[in-house]
Amino acid sequence: MAFVLHHPETEQIYTRMLVNHYELAYYGVQNWETEEEAKAHLEAEPAFLDRDGKVSWFVLEVSEHQMKIFNVKLKNDPQNLLYLRGGVASVQRETVIE
């Protein structure tokens, strides 16, 4: 099992640029092996706080299979945002306004 961060209002899963065990950069789902590790990261990052200073994301346990599906859906593209709605993963392309 793996632990990821999930936003309850938007249902977005936290993604970012990562480095694999071959030291190659890729865009994927940040995950932790333990719930405690995930919570520590959640509480240490100001980006996960709402306007009132409260944590606005929560830790969600997912299977290794789900993790693989999440990363395949992202297609290594940082403009793709991942959502988990009703147990179904979907990707939406981020709109960039120039």
Beta strands, then each sheet from edge to edge (+ up, - down):
strand 1: 2-6
strand 2: 12-13
strand 3: 15-19
strand 4: 25-29
strand 5: 58-62
strand 6: 80-85
strand 7: 88-93
sheet 1: 1+ 5-
sheet 2: 2+ 6- 7+
sheet 3: 3+ 4-
end
